Amino acid sequence: MTPLLQVDGLAKSYGPRIGCANVSFDLFPGEVMGIVGESGSGKSTLLSCLAGHLTPDRGAIRFDTREHGLRDTGAMSEAERRMLGRTDWAFVHQHARDGLRMSVSAGGNVGERLMAVGARHYGDIRAAATDWLGRVEIGADRIDDRPTTFSGGMQQRLQIARNLVTGPRLVFMDEPTGGLDVSVQARLLDLLRGLVREMGLSAIIVTHDLAVVRLLADRLMVMKDGHVVEAGLTDQVLDDPQHAYTQLLVSSVLQV
């Protein structure tokens, strides 16, 4: 099977400080990869490089495009990368405000992504927005309300609807449950798990919360000081950690 995403020797530094170093992995269609580590471990730098928000110093990122198969995303034109970000890729920010237009209605937020890929019929766009609001458990009666009137959990669900309406194949998630109350986190995780399975999505999820990756991720990479120190099947890594740092992460959760 051809990988959906192929990462080879990726590295990024900020002067003397290592962001990520020599990271390589393949991600296959329908697979969810979790990346965990403490603050400063390099997981967010890695995610930003993968999603095209940062330019790596070295290494290659290849995506299995619909038209031309595996292509180096760094060699794509700006227009090609922008279209990829509107169609086959999506990015869910930790803070929903970073991924929404707060001055635009809920329906407008979802509809904008459809219009970015060529949709023009108002009725069809509104119908799709209504459908997706329902799928993320937001009532149709809120379609004309602005995100500023929504709770944090609703804003995050709206951001998910905005991202998934175009049927992407790969979703990058940066601490998708961070900053939410525990009960809201649980509801959001159930929603995400259902959508990932239903749509056959591939996803890369950065989080410091091991419960999130336990629930969502098939495979897991553990990062420390910019390096991947352990990788494997999620349950295997969490139930039988081999690296001392992973053991420390797991034991700290068990002690809480």
N, C-alpha and C positions, 0 to 999 in steps of 0.2 A: 504494500500500500504506500502511495506517495504521501509524505508528510504534508500537512497543510501549512505548517511553518517550520522552517529549518534555520537554526541559529548556530553559527560556527565561529568560535573564538572571539566573542564580543567583548570589547573592553572600552571603558570610559574613565578618565581621570580628571580631577580638578586640581591642576598644579601637582603638588606632591601627594594629594589625597586620592586614594583609589575609590572610584564609584562602583565599578564592577570590573572583574578581571577574568578573561579567558573563559567566558560562559558559552557552553555549547549544549544544545538539546534539540530534539525533534518533537513537534506537537502534531498529533494525528487528528483527522476529522472526528468530531464528536467527543474529543478528550478535553478534560479540564485539568489544568496545571495550577497548583498552588505554590506561591513563593512566600516563605516566612523568614522572619529574623527580627531582631530588635531595631529600634530607630538607629539609623546610620549604618545599617548592615549592607546597604546597596540595592535593596529590593526595588525601591521606587525609581532609582536611577536606571536599573535594568528595564523596568516596565516602560519608562519614558523613551528609552532607546528603541525598544521593540515597537512601540506605537508611533515612532517617528517624531516625537516631541523633542528629542535630543539626538544629535549626530554623534555616533560612536567614534572613538579614535581608531579602532581597528575591528576587524571581523566583518561578517556578512549576515544579513537577514534575508532569507528567501521565502516568498509566499507563493502558494500554488494558485495562480490566477486562473480565472475561468477561461480566458482566451489563449494564454501563452504558457500555461504550466508554471513551474517554479521560476520566479524572477527575483533578482536582487532588488529589494525595495530602495536601497541607496542609489541605484542607477536609474530609478524611475524619474520622470519629469515631475515638476511641482504639480502640474495639472493631473497627472496620473495618480500621484499620492493623495491629492485632495479628493479625487473621485473614489479611490479605494476607501478613504475615511468616511465617505457618505454611503457606501454600498456594502462592501464585504467586511469592513471593520467597524467597530464601535468602541467607545471609551466611556466607562461609567466612573465619574469622579467621586472621591470621598465626600466632598461637600457638593450637594446637588446644585447649589447656586452657580458653581463653576461649569455645570453642564446644561444649564437652562437659561432661557431669556426671561428674566423675571418680570419684564414689562409687557410680555405677550401672554395671551390666554393659554390655558392648559391645552386646548385643542390646537391652537396656533403653534405651540411648541412641538407637538407631534407632527402636525401638518408641514412645518417648515422642512423637515428632513425629507418628506415625500416630494415636496416641490423642488428640493435641491437635486433630485434625481429625475426630474422631468414631469412630475404629476401637475396637472393644471385644472382638472375638473373639480370645482368647489364641492359639489355634492359627494363625489367619491372620496375626496380628501377628508371631509368632515365625517363621513361614515367610517373610514379607516381609523380616524382619531378616536371616535366614539367606541369602536370595537376594542382598540388598544387600551383605552382608559378602563374599560370593563375588565380586560385581562390582567391589569395590575391593581384591580380592586378600587378604582376611583369611579364614583357614580357619574352617569351621563349628565346629571344636572350640574356638575361642576365644570363642564367643558369650556364655558366662557369665563370662568374665574381665573384670576392670575395666580401664579405660584406663590406670591407673597401672602396669600390668604390660606395656604396649605400648611399643615404640620411638617416637621422634618421628615418623618416617614413617608408622608404623601409626596413630598417633593422628590424624594429618592425614587419612589415608584414611578412618578411622572418622568424622571430622567431615564429610567429603564425603558418605559414605553417609547420615548423619543428615540432612543438608540436602537430598539429592536424592530421598529415599524417597517424598516426597509429590508428585513430578513438577512442581517449580516451573518457571516460564517465564523467570524472570530471576534470575541468581545474581550477587551482589556478592562479589568476592574481594579481600582485603587482603593483599598479599604472600604468596600461598598457598605459595610454596616457600622463603620467608625462614627462615634459621636451620637449614636442612637440609643435610646433606652433598651434594656434587655428584652422586654416584651415586644417592642417594635422590631428589634433585630431578628427575633425568632420568626416573626411573620414575614419579614423581608427575605430571610433565608429560605423559608418554605416556598415562597413565590419564585425566587431565583432558581431553586432546584427544579421546580416544576417546568419552568420555561426552558431551562437548559436541556432537559430531557425531551420535552415536547418538540422543540425546534431542532434538536440534534446539534446544538451549538458547541463550538470549541471555545474555550475561555482560558485566560491567564489571570489569576486572582492574586493580588498582593495583599497580605494582611499580617498583623501581629497576633491574631486570634486563632489559636489552633483548632477551636471548635468550628470555626468557619470552614477551614480546609478539610476537617474531618467529614463535614456534611457535604461539601460541594466537590472537592478535588479528587480525581483519580490518582494523580501522581503529585509528588511534593519535592520541592527543592528548598534546602535550608541554607541561608546566606549569613556570612559573618565577615565583616571588614572587606566587603566587595567580592568575596570568593564563595562559590558553592561548596559547602563542606560536607553535605550529604544529600543524596537524591534517591528516590525510589517510589514504590507504591505507597500511597498515603498511610494506610493502616499499618503497613510494615515498618515505615519510618517512625510513626508515632508509638507503636506498640513495642518496638524493639530497636530504639535508636542506638546507632553505633558510635557516632562522634560525641565527644565530651560536651560540646556546645549544644547539640541537639538534646542530649540527656538532661542538660541544665534547663533548657526551654520546657521540656515535657514535665520535669519534676517541679518546676515553679508553678505550672498550672495545677498539678495535682495537689500542691500544698495550699492553694487558695481556698 
